[in-house]
Amino acid sequence: MVWNDTRRSIMWNVGDGKSVDFWRDHWIQGTGPLINYVSNRHANSLTPILVADMVDAAGSWHWSRLENMLPHSILLRLAAIKPSLLSVPGDGFGWRWTESTGFSG
């Protein structure tokens, strides 16, 4: 029971995006897993894909894969995240309830 509460309170802090599932992990502040926003007709066909794999060679999101699957409000949140900034080695966890999502003690 405590673990379930704790798990719901953490999210991924994306570094290089090589450990974070684009659809199933909570990595965008205020959204939860993106699969929750995908229409049922698309959700059943989604295979796990890493955040890093949703970025093209030019360092932009693969918009052609996303624009018909996610609502406009979520696409705007995604557009606010610059994939070229996702170059810090390693992904980690943070608190979902703080603006910085970082842990403090």
ZIWOJO-V93582 format. One line per field, one symbol per residue. phi: phi as a letter, one per 40 degrees, with the letter a starting at -180 (. if undefined). A space follows every 50 residues. Layout:
BEGIN
phi->???
END
This chain:
BEGIN
phi->.ccccccccbacccbcgcbbcdcbccbbdgbgccccbccdccdcccbdac ddccbcccgbccdccbccbbcdccccccccccdcccbcdgbabacccbcc fccbb
END
